[in-house]
Amino acid sequence: MDELRNRLFSLPDWGYVIYRTTYTAESDAAFSHAIRYIEACLKNEFFKEVTQQPRASLETVRAHFEAWVDSQGMRDKFNKYRVCLIIDDESLQTLKDTPVENAENDTVELRFVKALEAFPIMDSLETFPGWMKCWTQTLWFLWQNMGDGDEMRQLYDMIDDYPGFEGVFCG
């Protein structure tokens, strides 16, 4: 995201000047469509270039999140500043094409996001990497527990290998 923001802000006046030189009933109807099509082409090319760049690693996200938390002066103050969620390609594959209407009853499918702890306590003897896959149905449970001052590594140790949910925190 930083790269995208930097690219856009490095050229604050970016854009084309477009002259419309036809004013007929037909052109009135077609002009806004033509502009939307041109915008779509530009966006496609821009995002194609951006997506060819390496994506952010979990360590990069953690460094950015921790820097933001510190800039707010909120280290260890509230859940929002202790845990962030990451939707990467792996997570997105479990979430895509999922009807929102089914969220309440969707307790059988494996759908997850990655939960990353800011300033995790880790040592060389533990297997906790500072983040975990979290089943979307247990995000509130995660929020509550992180608010109690627990460390994510305690929740990570609770991961059971349920069939079809191996390696995912399910509460």
C-alpha positions, 0 to 999 in steps of 0.5 A, spaced: 500 500 500 505 504 501 508 503 494 501 505 491 500 511 495 507 513 493 506 512 486 499 516 486 502 522 491 509 523 487 504 525 481 499 529 484 496 532 478 496 526 474 491 525 469 489 526 462 486 533 459 480 530 455 477 535 450 470 533 447 468 536 441 462 532 439 455 534 442 449 530 439 444 526 442 448 520 440 454 523 443 451 525 449 449 518 451 455 515 449 460 520 452 460 518 459 460 510 457 467 512 453 470 516 459 468 510 464 471 505 459 478 509 458 478 510 466 477 502 466 483 501 461 488 506 465 486 502 472 487 495 469 494 497 466 496 501 473 494 495 477 497 490 472 504 494 473 503 494 481 501 487 482 507 485 478 511 488 484 513 483 490 507 483 495 508 485 502 511 479 507 508 478 514 514 481 516 513 488 512 506 488 514 508 487 522 513 493 521 508 497 518 503 496 523 507 496 529 510 503 526 503 506 526 501 503 533 507 507 536 505 513 532 498 513 535 502 512 542 497 506 543 502 500 544 498 495 548 492 499 549 487 496 546 485 490 541 485 495 535 492 496 536 494 489 538 492 485 532 491 486 525 488 482 520 491 480 513 487 478 507 492 475 502 491 471 496 491 464 501 485 467 505 482 470 499 481 464 496 477 461 502 473 467 502 471 469 495 464 467 492 462 466 499 455 469 500 454 474 505 447 471 507 450 465 509 455 468 514 451 466 520 450 459 518 457 458 515 460 453 520 462 448 516 466 451 511 474 453 512 474 460 511 480 464 514 484 471 515 491 471 518 491 475 524 498 478 526 500 480 533 503 487 534 510 486 538 509 479 539 513 475 545 517 470 541 523 466 543 527 461 540 523 455 543 516 456 541 513 455 534 509 461 534 511 465 528 507 472 531 501 470 527 496 465 525 490 463 521 484 465 524 477 462 522 472 467 520 467 464 525 472 465 531 474 473 530 470 475 535 473 470 540 480 472 538 478 480 539 475 478 546 481 474 548 486 479 545 482 485 549 483 481 556 491 482 555 492 475 553 498 474 548 496 471 541 501 465 542 497 462 548 491 462 543 496 459 538 497 453 542 490 452 542 490 450 535 487 443 534 488 439 527 480 439 526 479 435 519 479 440 514 481 445 519 488 443 520 493 449 522 487 454 523 485 457 530 478 455 531 477 458 538 
